[in-house]
């Protein structure tokens, strides 16, 4: 009984330490052939802070349209269409832009895809996501996003995003 209690406490301490850690996604981004966005607008129970850092080697500014989708390995997905706002200086070179995005509550975020359309180009350096009950996660892009495709990272269960068709 004491051994079992000791083992349980050790496992609890391990998970507590992991939950306090920061997750970093450092693989290279890739193109996604298709992303089927869920349109369930009633599941907006959580608020996420998404921080974009635009590279200093990006274009001076962009008028391009930028959307994002991120989620966990359990089919919980947050989608934000049209984060861009050229008149306010969003996504200017060497800048940081912070957005509050509401969506369904998720478990640990393991994928992020960005979608850009336009002719200016844009080079995000990092995208950081923080929300309730998840450890903050940072995705390192540092590359110009291709035009008209979902582009990003998938670290869910061997790279399978449930929303991929």
Beta strands, then each sheet from edge to edge (+ up, - down):
strand 1: 23-25
strand 2: 30-32
strand 3: 46-54
strand 4: 65-71
strand 5: 77-80
strand 6: 96-103
strand 7: 111-117
strand 8: 123-131
strand 9: 137-144
strand 10: 150-154
sheet 1: 1+ 9+ 8- 3+ 6-
sheet 2: 2+ 10- 7+ 4- 5+
end
